[in-house]
Amino acid sequence: MIAGFDAGSRTLPEAEHLLHTVVRELGLPGDTVGCTHFVPAGQVGGEPHIACSLSVPGSVTPAALTDLLAGGSWVLGGRRDGPLAEGAALAAAEHEARRGGRVVTFPGRDRLTGVLPLGELRAASAIERVLLLASPGPPPDDVLVVTNDHVRPVWRDGLMTLLTMPAAGGRIAPAEVPNPTPCCADHS
């Protein structure tokens, strides 16, 4: 079952913190599949923000989510609650269809540290496909992946897909980097 929840998070770190908190408070394993989802401006609450989704066992109840998300909204098993329930529903629908969402927690995530061969990355985790930006085909299994200890696949075409980009020395790295430099930081 997929739970969607929305507390109006304005940043990715804020949404990721919420996701990790919900996983911990519900007593779920750390490798439970959990995602963040961008909610566009005007769709829910007027302002763009980030909602979350999480694969949960049937034992998770709406009451547990209500207690956990005081002031936030949730969707679970066709039931919904709160002013941002549409954002929660969007997140749950994208996750369930595997057509949208940035995957933050997933099986094998903790093993994707340092530099490792692409084949090992896929074998050690739930990542099903790796794409190299601006490349016509997938990278070879022996190419080294510089993880920067920050691997965030996305749902694309029903597959958990890691988008990568070329890195120094013939290596590749996840396209999403940790702590990106804000726009205009070098010329403001």
N, C-alpha and C positions, 0 to 999 in steps of 0.2 A: 504494500500500500504506500502511496506517496502523500506526504503532508506538505502543504505549502504554508509559509508564514511570512508576514510582512510587518515590520516595525518601523517602516519608513527610513531605513538606513540610507544615509547620504553618501557614504564612501564604501569602497570594497573592504578595507580593513574592519570597518564597523559591522558590515554584513557578515564577514567571515567570523568575527568574534561572536556574533549572535548565533551563527550556525554551530560553531564549536561548543558554545554554552548549551544549546538545546540538545546536542548529541550527549554531552556529559550529564546534564540534568535528567535526561530520559534513561540514562544508564545504557546507552547503545555503544557498540564497539566503535573505536575511533576510525575504522575503515568503512563505516557505513557510507553509502553514496549520498553525498550532499552537495548542493549547487547554489550558486547565486544567479540571479536573473535581473536584467535591467528592465525597469518599468518606465516606459516613455512618458514625457511630460503630457499632461492632459488626460492620460488614461485613467489614473487613479490618484486622487488627491491633488491633482494639478501640477505638482512638481515631479521631475524625474527622480527616481530613487532605485533602491535595490531590494528585491524580495529574495526569499530563500526557499529551497525545496529539499526534502529529505526522504529517503526510503525508510519506512518504519514497519515494525512487525504489527500484526493485528491487535496486539495487546496494548498499543498506545491508544489512549482515549482522548476525545475532545476535552474532557475535564482537565487532563494533564496538560494539554496545550494552553487552555485558558489560564490555568494557574501559572504556567511558565512565562506566558507572553502577556502579562498584565499591560494593557494599553495597546498591545499589538493585535494583529488579526491572523486568523488561520483558516485553512480548508483541510478537511480530512474526511474521506469516505462519503463525499456528497454533502457533508455538513459544513457550514461556514459561520464565522463570527467576526465582528469588528469592522471598523470603518475602512480598513484597507484590505478587506476580504477579496476584492477583485484582483489586487496585486498578488495575493497569496494564491488565488485560483489560476492566474496566468503562470506563476512559477510551477505549480503542481502539474498543470496541463503540459507545459513544455518538457518537464522532467519525465513525466509518464510516457509521452510520445517520443522521447529522446530526440527532440528536434531543436532544443534550445537550452541554454544554461552553461555556465562556467563551472566545471566540476572541481570542488575544493577538497572534499574528503572522498576517498575511494580505496578499495583493497590494493595494498602494495605501495601506497603513497609514501610511507615512512622509509621504504627501501630505495627511493629514488633520490639519492644524495650524491654529491660529488660528480665525478665523470664516469660514465659507464657506456658500454656498447649498446646500440639501439636494440639489438635482439634481446639483450639481458633486461633492458627497461621494459620491453613488452612482456617478456616471460615472467617478470617479477611483479607485474601490476595488472590492473583491469583495463589498461589502455589497449584498445583494439586496433588502432590505426595511427600512423604518424605521417604527417604531410610536411613537406618542405616548401615554404612560401616561394612563389615564382619558379617552381620546378614542375615539369610535366609528370613526373612519377615519384613514387615513394623513395626515400633514401635507403641505402643498403643496410642490412642488419649489423654490419661490422663498423659502421661509422660511429664515432664517439659523440656522446651527448653530454654537454656541459650543463648540468641541471641547475646550477646556482641555488640548489636546495629549494627551488620554487617551481613546481610542476603543476600547471593548471590546464588540463585538457578541457575540451568543450564537447557537447553533443552535436554531431553533424551527421546527417544521413542515417540516423539510428545507431551510430557507433561512437564510442568514447574515443575522441580524436585529439591527439596532441599536435598543435601547430608549432612548427619550428622554423628557424631562420639560420642562415650560414653564420658560423663563428670562426674565430681565428684558427689557423692550422688545419683546415679541412674538416673541422668539427661542426656540429650543429648545436643549437641551444633553443629552449622553449621561446616562442615568440613573445610571450608575456614575461616581462622582467620584474624582479622584486624591486620595490622602491624606485619607480621610474622618475626621471627628472621632470618636474612640472614644465609645461609649456611656458616659454618666455623667461625661464629661470636665468638664462645666460645673457639676456639682453634687456632686462627690465630696469 
